Amino acid sequence: MSSGRTVVVGITGGIAAYKAVNIVRAFVLRGDSVHVVATPAALRFVGRPTLEAISRNPVHTDLYEGVAEVRHVAIGQSADLIVVAPATANTIAKLACGLADDLLGNTILASTAPLVIAPAMHTEMWNNAATRANVATLRERGVVVVGPGTGRLTGADSGAGRMEEPDTIVAAALAALAVADRGGAAGDLAGKRIVISAGGTREPLDPVRFLGNRSSGKQGVALAEAAVARGAEVVLVAANLEVPAPTNVDVRLAGSAADLERAMTEAAAEADVIIMAAAVADYRPAEVRADKIKKDDTGDTLVLTLVRNPDILAGLAAARKPGQVVIGFAAETEADPELLLQLGREKAARKGCDYLVLNMVGWTEGFASERNEVRVLNRHGDIVIEASGSKMSVAESILDLLS
Ligand SMILES: Cc1cc2nc3c(=O)[nH]c(=O)nc-3n(C[C@H](O)[C@H](O)[C@H](O)COP(=O)(O)O)c2cc1C
């Protein structure tokens, strides 16, 4: 699910610089191209090799290196997003004055990308009138200031000034990027609360084994990312995802169908939209053994008794609040397009959801693939959308139904 943006992570000289490694990693895992610009002071706190290995790019510090490629402006011009974390009192003061005596200052001045800073310093430095005035100036100019939080500081003391957690910073940065992508306008799903399930359930047999399915969770995660970028507040009920969950959604983990039903039912109470993209096991073992099933005890064949799981989608559709939209997914192996459509229509009628997203799965299609091809049926069985392409573009088409 590569979103492929160019992100500059500026790191300055505070103890919290070690946490910036996780910020760099989060963007890399999203598929972004990440360039670290560290101040010389930052590299006293966190090692260049660590940052280069995690960012998969050289770390830039020196204003007078790479002069032939005009690096002091090139990095800033190429950035879609700049995140400075931690931001020291010193760097904040320099940014407020528009100083450019190091590579980071030049990069930021040369960029029109959204700028997000995460201050980190001792409480006294944070409360100092100079710092407060500098932060206020930056805010007025549209800089997004994340935190600082209150808590344990470097020494035994605690108070305001602790850098926000990396996940929170990344989430705020992605929200700022989405706003910038829309030219500052609110997204078409702003104010909507969307609950999405993704992945595949695992039904335990014994402490080490389960019955599962091949759903990677990519389509559900793409839906979550796309919905957040369009301004929605998203709860992602994640069942054994093979891809990282987005950092800017409320992730609730679910292992089995029973877990997923509980999590979805709870989250549905507050939802405007429910999207059941997870592949849920229709059956679970009647008995979950307390100890590992042993070959010696079972012989050459093992007969399992399975019992039906509840139909979560039908249950959510039946219990929906007025105005709540329920979207289900149906993955089928029927190769004949007409018969596939027929199966989808029967399912749409049976499940009672507003829309059913019908897609073909098989040994090579659907699961784990970067692409998808879907037809979306309404409750009467009419095709309202046909979409194919990356799972992100399919996600956008499905969300278009809502706006
Ligand atoms: C051990 C140690 C920890 C520091 N931690 C912080 C900090 O958390 N926040 C801060 O604003 N300055 C901190 N400083 C001071 C900065 O390193 C110093 O102001 C430096 O000039 C910042 O440079 P830079 O903004 O170019 O990275 C610390 C200094 C030391 C020696």
PDBQT file of the ligand as one rigid body, heavy atoms in Angstrom, charges set to zero:
ROOT
HETATM    1  C1  LIG A 501      22.182  15.868  27.530  1.00  0.00    +0.000 C 
HETATM    2  C2  LIG A 501      21.518  17.001  26.823  1.00  0.00    +0.000 A 
HETATM    3  C3  LIG A 501      20.161  16.943  26.572  1.00  0.00    +0.000 A 
HETATM    4  C4  LIG A 501      19.507  17.981  25.928  1.00  0.00    +0.000 A 
HETATM    5  N1  LIG A 501      18.188  17.872  25.712  1.00  0.00    +0.000 NA
HETATM    6  C5  LIG A 501      17.526  18.917  25.157  1.00  0.00    +0.000 A 
HETATM    7  C6  LIG A 501      16.144  18.841  24.937  1.00  0.00    +0.000 A 
HETATM    8  O1  LIG A 501      15.478  17.845  25.236  1.00  0.00    +0.000 OA
HETATM    9  N2  LIG A 501      15.525  19.915  24.401  1.00  0.00    +0.000 N 
HETATM   10  C7  LIG A 501      16.192  21.027  24.041  1.00  0.00    +0.000 A 
HETATM   11  O2  LIG A 501      15.559  21.987  23.582  1.00  0.00    +0.000 OA
HETATM   12  N3  LIG A 501      17.534  21.118  24.193  1.00  0.00    +0.000 NA
HETATM   13  C8  LIG A 501      18.210  20.089  24.746  1.00  0.00    +0.000 A 
HETATM   14  N4  LIG A 501      19.563  20.170  24.906  1.00  0.00    +0.000 N 
HETATM   15  C9  LIG A 501      20.277  21.353  24.437  1.00  0.00    +0.000 C 
HETATM   16  C10 LIG A 501      20.501  21.279  22.929  1.00  0.00    +0.000 C 
HETATM   17  O3  LIG A 501      21.262  20.136  22.612  1.00  0.00    +0.000 OA
HETATM   18  C11 LIG A 501      21.223  22.541  22.478  1.00  0.00    +0.000 C 
HETATM   19  O4  LIG A 501      20.389  23.675  22.660  1.00  0.00    +0.000 OA
HETATM   20  C12 LIG A 501      21.667  22.461  21.044  1.00  0.00    +0.000 C 
HETATM   21  O5  LIG A 501      22.301  23.680  20.688  1.00  0.00    +0.000 OA
HETATM   22  C13 LIG A 501      20.497  22.234  20.127  1.00  0.00    +0.000 C 
HETATM   23  O6  LIG A 501      20.933  22.288  18.794  1.00  0.00    +0.000 OA
HETATM   24  P1  LIG A 501      19.951  22.020  17.577  1.00  0.00    +0.000 P 
HETATM   25  O7  LIG A 501      18.684  22.736  17.847  1.00  0.00    +0.000 OA
HETATM   26  O8  LIG A 501      20.674  22.601  16.400  1.00  0.00    +0.000 OA
HETATM   27  O9  LIG A 501      19.829  20.569  17.442  1.00  0.00    +0.000 OA
HETATM   28  C14 LIG A 501      20.251  19.133  25.527  1.00  0.00    +0.000 A 
HETATM   29  C15 LIG A 501      21.607  19.161  25.751  1.00  0.00    +0.000 A 
HETATM   30  C16 LIG A 501      22.238  18.132  26.405  1.00  0.00    +0.000 A 
HETATM   31  C17 LIG A 501      23.719  18.217  26.658  1.00  0.00    +0.000 C 
ENDROOT
TORSDOF 0
